[in-house]
Amino acid sequence: MTAATAFRFGGRLALDLTWTLRYRRVEPTELLERPGDLRRWIGVAVAPTRAPVDDDLLAAAIDLREAVYRAATATIDGDPVRRADRALINAWAERPGPHRRLDASGGAEVRLRTGDEIGSALAAVATDAIDLLATGRDRLRRCAGPDCALLFHDASRPGRRRWCSAERCGNRVNTMAYRRRHAPTTGPE
Ligand SMILES: [Zn+2]
C-alpha cells in the first residue's frame, strides 16, 4: 500500500468506511483487498484488534459499506433508501456494538466485543449510519471536488462545507481556477 492510497478518516465512522473504496468515479481503488486490511482499518477507526478476519467477513464488511454508500447518496439526492440496503444496515445494527471502559488514568477506552470483535465494529458502523441517515441527513454532502466521490458530514456551524477535505479537494479546485485565470492565451489567432 502506498501513501497515496492510505486510509483516510473524516470523523464519521460510517462514511469513513465508504472512503475505503477510493476514486469511485474515475478509477475505483479497493483499500480492503485482504482480510488483514479490514482488521487494520478497524484498528484505527474503532479499536485495535487481533481477531481473525476471513474472506466471508471481509465480503460482509464490503457489502455493508456499499449499502451505506448507496443509502447515503440516495438520501443526499432526496431518494428513498433501497429496502435491501436498509435491511442490511438494520441487521448489523442489531448486533452488540463495542463498549467503553474507564481506564486507570481516568480516560475511556473503546473495547470490541470479545468473541465478535469484527462484528461489533461493523455494528458500530451500522449504528452510525442510522444516526447519519435519520438525524444527520441535512448535513450529508457529496464532495464538490472534480472526480471526487467522497461523502462527508458537515459538522461546521454555518453548514456550508463543500469539500471532503479543504487541503485535498478545496486546494485542487482553487489551484485549477487560478491556472485557468492566469493561463497564457495560446489558441489560434
Ligand atoms: Zn473530495
Boltz pocket constraint, residues with backbone or C-beta under 6 A from the ligand:
constraints:
  - pocket:
      binder: B
      contacts: [[A, 143], [A, 144], [A, 145], [A, 148], [A, 149], [A, 150], [A, 163], [A, 164], [A, 165], [A, 168], [A, 169]]
      max_distance: 6.0
